[in-house]
Each structure stands twice: as C-alpha cells, then as structure tokens.
Amino acid sequence: MERSAGVIEEDGADGGWEYRPMRLPPEVSRLTASVRLAIQAEFGGWELSRVRLYPGGVRKVWLRRPRSVHRLPGLSY
C-alpha cells in the first residue's frame, strides 16, 4: 500500500489569515517535509504557523497566509 508524502486537510480562515493543516506521516523524512513546505511557500504564499509532533512520528503542520481574493488555486499532489 502506497502512502502519500503529505495530506492536506480542510482549509480554514481566522481574521486576516487563512490556514491549511497538513499531516505528514512518520516515514516522511525531515528533508522531504522541508522541501514540501518550501514549495508551498514559494508557489502558494504559505508560511509555517505551527508544527506538532505526535507519538509514532506523525507531524501535523499548520500553514498560514494573509487572506486575499486574488490567489491562485492550491497545488495538487
């Protein structure tokens, strides 16, 4: 069974920011995770808001960017 290198969950918004949570499975290396986040930052305007590491190695990452009506659609994997 093949696993995704990152799962984007439901987008959210709060005040002047919109948020995008991502779940990274334990088999995703730190290097791969940082490249994924760099791509999101470069092409989607996202920045790192919060990272939480859970038992078993699963990481949940919250990305944020200022709200704007003139955004391009999100990247697909």
Phi, psi and omega in degrees: 000126181271137180251151177286150177278357178179138181244122176271126181265189184298134176289154177220171178219148180209111179061237182270006182240148167247146185239149176224108176281145177227139176251127179249119180296159184297335182281354177280122181288163178298322180297313179298317179298317181293325177294316177302314181292324177295321177296316178299319180293314184292314187258344182245353180077015182276152172229158181286127179256314185201148175228135176231130178257125181257158175305139183096352175096357179289134177247136174246125185243135174249123176258152177219157173206155178298142178294138177205143178275350184253048180261149172282156177299156181296158177288145175255156183253000000 
